[in-house]
Amino acid sequence: MTTRRTHDRSTVGALIAAMTAWPHPERVAAGLHPGDLGWHLRLDEEDVGGAFVGWWDGSDLQAVALLEGVVGRFAVRPGLEQDVALGERLAQSGREVRGDEVYVDVRPETATRRILVGEGWTLDPDPWIALHVDLDRWQPAVDIGDVTVVEAADAVADRVSVQRAGFENSTFTEEAWRRMAGGPGYRADLDLVAVADGVPVSVATGWWAGEGGTAILEPVATHHDHRGRGWGGRVVTTLLTRLRDLGASGVTVCTPMDFVGAVATYRSAGLHPVEHLASLVRSTA
C-alpha cells in the first residue's frame, strides 16, 4: 500500500538517499533531483516545513514532491511514470497547492501530467531550457589557469557575496549557506568559488546523485561587476571535472530560456541544450 509521508529537515535525508538509489532513467535527467531538495534546505524552518513529501510502498520510494509556495515539483521513480494510481495521488497533491496561479512541474511522460492536462491545466508560456553534458565524452574546453578555485567552506563570505551580486533580489545569507551545508547531499568539494586577482568573481554548486547518476548544477552565479570575461565557464569547468572524477555519468542544468548569459556560460563549458521544459499552470483568479 502506498503511503504519503511528509518529511522535515531531520528526516529528508532518508528521502534524498532513496531518491538517489532509484534506477538511472534512460533519458537525460531533467526535472526534480535530489540536489533540489538539498538546495531547498538553505531556507528557514517556515519555508522548509511541509515542503518535502514522499510516496512510499514500505521501504520503496515511488515518488517525491517539493512544495514551494504556489509551485509543486514532482519526480516519479523510473518505471512508474505511467502508473495511473500513483499519477492520481500526485495530481491530487498538485490540486491542493493554493494560490491565484499555481504551477506543477512534472515530467511530460508521466500519468500525472496527462491527468492534469485533461483537467484543463495549461503550459507555462515561459519555458526553461535544460542543458546537459555526457562526462564520459567530455573534455575541458576552457583554460582555468588564470583563476584560483577554492571551496566555499573556506570562503563563506565570498560565496554569499557573489551569489547576492549575481542574482537580482537574492536573499542568500551566510546563515542560509550554513543550513544548506549542514544538510544531506551537500558536498564541500562541489561548492566552489572562483577568485581572479584576489577578487571573488563566480560561484557554482554541484549536487551528486551517486556513481553513474546525473548530477545537477544549482546554483551558478557570476558577480555582476565581472560578467563577460568567462569566469562562470571556468568555475563550471572545474566543477564538471570534479563530478567526472567522482563517477557522475553526466551533468544537467536548467535555466529560463531568456537567460542568454547563463546559457552562454554553460555552453562554453561544454553543456548543450537537450530539452525545453514547461510547467503546468492553473489560474483561479
C-alpha positions in Angstrom: 0.0 0.0 0.0 1.3 3.4 -0.9 1.5 5.9 1.9 2.2 9.7 1.8 4.7 10.9 4.3 5.8 14.5 4.9 9.5 14.9 5.7 11.2 17.7 7.6 14.8 18.8 7.9 15.6 15.9 10.3 14.2 13.1 8.0 14.7 14.4 4.5 18.0 12.6 4.4 16.1 9.3 4.0 14.1 10.8 1.1 17.3 12.0 -0.6 19.0 8.7 -0.1 16.1 6.7 -1.5 15.7 9.0 -4.5 19.5 8.8 -5.2 19.2 5.0 -5.2 16.5 4.9 -7.9 17.4 3.2 -11.2 19.0 5.7 -13.6 16.5 6.8 -16.2 17.2 6.2 -19.9 16.5 9.8 -20.7 18.7 12.7 -19.6 17.8 13.6 -16.0 16.0 17.0 -16.2 13.4 17.5 -13.5 13.2 17.3 -9.7 16.6 16.0 -8.5 17.9 15.0 -5.0 20.1 18.2 -5.3 17.0 20.3 -5.5 16.0 19.0 -2.0 19.5 19.8 -0.7 19.4 23.3 -2.2 16.0 23.9 -0.6 17.4 23.3 2.8 19.1 26.7 2.7 15.7 28.2 3.7 14.5 28.6 7.3 12.0 26.4 9.1 9.0 28.3 7.9 9.8 27.5 4.3 11.1 24.0 4.9 8.2 22.8 7.0 5.9 20.6 4.9 7.9 21.1 1.7 9.2 17.6 1.3 6.8 14.7 0.5 7.4 11.1 -0.3 5.1 8.4 -1.5 6.3 5.1 -0.1 5.4 1.4 -0.6 7.0 0.0 2.5 10.7 1.0 2.1 10.3 1.6 -1.6 10.1 5.3 -2.6 7.8 5.7 -5.5 7.6 9.5 -5.9 8.7 12.8 -4.4 7.3 16.3 -4.2 9.0 19.6 -3.3 6.3 22.1 -2.5 7.4 25.7 -2.7 4.6 28.2 -2.2 2.5 28.2 -5.4 4.8 25.6 -7.1 4.7 21.9 -6.7 7.6 19.9 -8.2 7.3 16.2 -8.6 9.6 13.2 -9.5 8.5 9.7 -10.2 10.7 6.6 -9.8 11.8 5.4 -13.2 9.5 2.6 -14.4 6.4 4.0 -12.6 5.8 7.1 -14.9 2.6 5.5 -16.4 1.2 4.2 -13.1 -2.3 5.8 -13.1 -3.0 5.3 -9.4 0.3 6.9 -8.4 -0.3 9.6 -11.0 -3.6 10.5 -9.4 -2.0 10.7 -6.0 0.5 13.3 -7.3 -2.2 15.1 -9.2 -4.2 15.5 -6.1 -1.2 16.9 -4.3 -0.9 19.4 -7.1 -4.5 20.4 -6.9 -4.0 21.1 -3.2 -1.4 23.8 -3.9 -3.0 27.1 -3.1 -2.7 30.4 -5.0 -4.3 32.5 -7.6 -1.9 31.0 -10.1 -0.5 27.5 -9.3 2.3 25.7 -11.1 3.0 22.0 -11.3 6.4 20.9 -12.5 6.2 17.2 -13.6 7.8 15.3 -16.5 5.8 15.1 -19.8 5.8 11.3 -19.9 4.0 10.9 -16.5 0.4 9.9 -15.8 0.2 13.0 -13.5 0.9 15.3 -16.4 -1.7 13.6 -18.6 -4.3 13.8 -15.8 -3.8 17.5 -15.1 -3.8 18.4 -18.8 -7.1 16.6 -19.2 -8.5 18.8 -16.4 -7.6 22.0 -18.2 -4.2 22.8 -16.8 -2.1 24.7 -19.5 1.5 25.1 -20.3 3.5 27.9 -18.8 4.3 30.3 -21.6 7.8 31.0 -20.2 9.6 27.6 -20.6 13.0 26.7 -19.3 15.8 25.0 -21.2 17.8 22.0 -20.0 21.4 21.7 -20.9 23.4 18.5 -20.5 26.9 17.0 -20.9 27.9 13.4 -21.0 31.0 13.3 -18.9 32.4 10.1 -20.4 32.9 12.1 -23.7 33.7 15.5 -22.2 37.0 17.2 -22.3 37.6 20.7 -20.7 37.4 23.4 -23.3 38.1 26.3 -21.0 41.6 27.2 -19.7 41.3 27.8 -16.0 44.9 28.7 -15.4 44.2 32.3 -14.7 41.7 31.7 -11.9 42.0 30.2 -8.4 39.2 28.0 -7.3 38.5 27.5 -3.6 35.9 25.6 -1.7 33.1 27.7 -0.3 33.6 26.4 3.2 36.9 28.3 3.2 35.4 31.5 1.8 31.8 31.6 3.0 31.5 35.4 2.9 32.8 35.4 -0.7 30.5 32.6 -1.6 27.5 34.6 -0.3 28.5 38.0 -1.7 29.0 36.6 -5.3 25.6 34.9 -5.2 23.9 38.0 -4.0 25.6 40.1 -6.7 24.8 37.5 -9.3 21.0 37.2 -8.8 18.8 40.2 -8.6 16.8 40.3 -5.3 18.8 37.4 -3.9 18.2 36.7 -0.2 21.1 34.3 0.3 23.0 34.8 3.6 25.8 33.1 5.5 23.2 31.5 7.7 21.4 30.1 4.7 24.7 28.7 3.4 25.3 27.0 6.8 21.8 25.5 6.7 22.5 24.1 3.2 26.0 23.0 4.0 24.7 21.1 7.1 22.1 19.2 5.1 22.2 15.8 3.5 23.5 15.6 0.0 25.8 18.6 0.3 29.5 18.1 -0.5 32.1 20.7 0.3 34.2 19.7 -2.7 31.3 20.6 -5.0 30.7 24.1 -3.7 33.2 26.4 -5.4 34.3 30.0 -5.5 36.5 31.3 -8.4 38.9 34.1 -7.5 40.7 36.3 -10.0 43.4 38.7 -9.0 42.3 38.3 -5.4 38.6 39.1 -6.1 35.8 36.5 -5.9 34.1 36.5 -9.3 31.9 33.5 -9.7 30.4 30.5 -7.8 29.0 27.1 -8.6 27.5 24.4 -6.6 27.0 20.8 -7.8 24.8 18.0 -6.5 26.0 14.4 -6.9 23.4 11.6 -7.3 25.6 8.6 -6.9 28.1 6.9 -9.1 26.7 6.6 -12.7 23.9 9.1 -12.0 23.3 12.5 -13.4 24.5 15.4 -11.3 23.0 18.9 -11.4 24.3 22.5 -11.0 22.3 24.6 -8.6 23.2 27.5 -8.4 25.8 29.1 -10.7 26.4 32.8 -10.5 28.9 35.5 -11.7 29.2 38.8 -9.9 27.5 41.5 -12.0 30.7 43.6 -12.0 32.7 40.7 -13.6 30.5 39.3 -16.3 31.5 38.8 -19.9 35.0 37.5 -19.1 34.3 33.8 -18.9 34.6 33.4 -15.1 31.4 31.4 -14.9 32.6 29.0 -17.5 35.8 28.5 -15.6 34.2 27.6 -12.3 31.7 25.3 -14.1 34.6 23.6 -15.8 36.3 22.9 -12.5 33.0 21.5 -11.1 32.5 19.3 -14.1 36.0 17.9 -13.7 35.3 17.0 -10.0 32.0 15.4 -10.9 33.5 13.3 -13.6 36.2 12.2 -11.2 33.5 11.2 -8.7 31.9 8.9 -11.3 28.9 11.0 -12.4 27.7 10.0 -15.8 26.6 13.5 -16.8 25.6 16.9 -15.6 22.4 18.8 -16.3 21.4 22.4 -15.6 18.1 24.1 -16.2 17.6 27.9 -16.7 14.9 30.2 -18.1 15.3 30.3 -21.9 15.7 34.1 -21.9 18.7 34.0 -19.6 21.0 34.3 -22.5 24.2 34.9 -20.5 23.6 31.8 -18.4 23.0 29.6 -21.5 26.3 31.0 -23.0 28.2 30.2 -19.8 27.0 26.6 -19.8 27.7 26.1 -23.5 31.2 27.5 -23.1 31.9 24.7 -20.5 30.6 22.0 -22.9 26.9 21.6 -22.0 24.4 21.5 -24.8 20.6 22.2 -25.0 18.7 18.9 -24.9 15.1 19.8 -24.0 12.6 22.6 -23.3 10.6 22.3 -20.1 7.3 23.9 -19.3 5.4 23.7 -16.0 1.6 23.2 -16.0 -0.4 26.3 -14.8 -3.8 26.6 -13.2 -5.3 30.0 -12.8 -8.1 30.6 -10.2 -8.1 34.4 -10.3 
